[in-house]
Amino acid sequence: MANIKSAKKRIRVIDKKTARNRRIKNHLKTVLRDFETAIAEGNKDAAKEKLILAEKKLMQAAAKGTIHKNTAARKVSRLTKKFNNAN
């Protein structure tokens, strides 16, 4: 355990950031799973809505620094490709 005041504060800040990142990543996994389910069911309208939501959430996570910007772009690209091939 830290003894210095600034080190104690850093621990608190890191705990908050870790909790936020964990929350964002769990939400991302849920959104991506919903999209995959819609694609598997062949529900094109629902899949389109889920794709739009997934893209939005991925870009928000990248903007906050939870995931890297290129990772978000790669995932969006793959999801879009999967959606387009599901015709």
Legacy VTK file of the C-alpha trace (Angstrom):
# vtk DataFile Version 3.0
C-alpha trace
ASCII
DATASET POLYDATA
POINTS 87 float
0.000 0.000 0.000
1.211 3.457 -0.864
2.223 5.896 1.878
2.566 9.060 -0.201
-0.578 11.136 -0.715
-0.134 11.495 -4.491
0.418 7.748 -4.867
-2.797 7.073 -2.936
-4.644 9.425 -5.258
-3.193 7.703 -8.339
-4.494 4.379 -7.022
-7.998 5.853 -6.647
-7.861 7.389 -10.134
-6.638 4.144 -11.707
-9.447 2.213 -9.975
-12.037 4.612 -11.432
-10.562 4.387 -14.929
-10.341 0.592 -14.735
-13.999 0.385 -13.698
-15.033 2.687 -16.555
-13.019 0.730 -19.117
-14.435 -2.562 -17.870
-17.991 -1.189 -18.110
-17.419 0.088 -21.654
-15.839 -3.186 -22.812
-18.664 -5.271 -21.339
-21.217 -3.055 -23.076
-19.302 -3.407 -26.350
-19.331 -7.198 -26.064
-23.103 -7.143 -25.526
-23.698 -4.901 -28.553
-21.466 -7.050 -30.773
-23.159 -10.234 -29.551
-26.576 -8.731 -30.404
-25.353 -7.965 -33.918
-24.010 -11.510 -34.366
-27.337 -12.934 -33.177
-29.305 -10.794 -35.625
-27.034 -11.906 -38.488
-27.355 -15.572 -37.479
-31.145 -15.305 -37.416
-31.100 -13.684 -40.847
-32.992 -10.638 -39.593
-31.562 -7.994 -41.939
-33.476 -5.006 -40.532
-32.470 -5.732 -36.943
-28.902 -6.435 -38.064
-28.723 -3.028 -39.776
-29.849 -1.272 -36.585
-27.398 -3.296 -34.503
-24.587 -2.495 -36.949
-25.232 1.238 -36.652
-25.287 0.976 -32.847
-22.143 -1.172 -32.804
-20.256 1.301 -34.993
-21.301 4.190 -32.758
-20.276 2.402 -29.567
-16.935 1.258 -31.012
-16.052 4.790 -32.086
-17.073 6.170 -28.695
-14.850 3.620 -26.955
-11.979 4.603 -29.244
-12.565 8.297 -28.542
-12.372 7.655 -24.789
-9.167 5.651 -25.218
-10.661 2.380 -24.002
-9.718 0.692 -27.268
-7.324 1.851 -29.969
-8.735 3.841 -32.864
-7.435 1.362 -35.446
-8.939 -1.556 -33.512
-12.334 0.143 -33.618
-11.986 0.843 -37.342
-10.958 -2.773 -38.020
-13.921 -4.153 -36.063
-16.358 -1.823 -37.846
-14.926 -2.890 -41.186
-15.311 -6.573 -40.363
-18.859 -6.108 -39.076
-19.855 -4.185 -42.205
-18.301 -6.856 -44.397
-20.193 -9.562 -42.505
-23.438 -7.593 -42.876
-22.941 -7.090 -46.608
-22.159 -10.789 -47.191
-25.248 -11.898 -45.247
-27.587 -11.134 -48.152
LINES 1 88
87 0 1 2 3 4 5 6 7 8 9 10 11 12 13 14 15 16 17 18 19 20 21 22 23 24 25 26 27 28 29 30 31 32 33 34 35 36 37 38 39 40 41 42 43 44 45 46 47 48 49 50 51 52 53 54 55 56 57 58 59 60 61 62 63 64 65 66 67 68 69 70 71 72 73 74 75 76 77 78 79 80 81 82 83 84 85 86
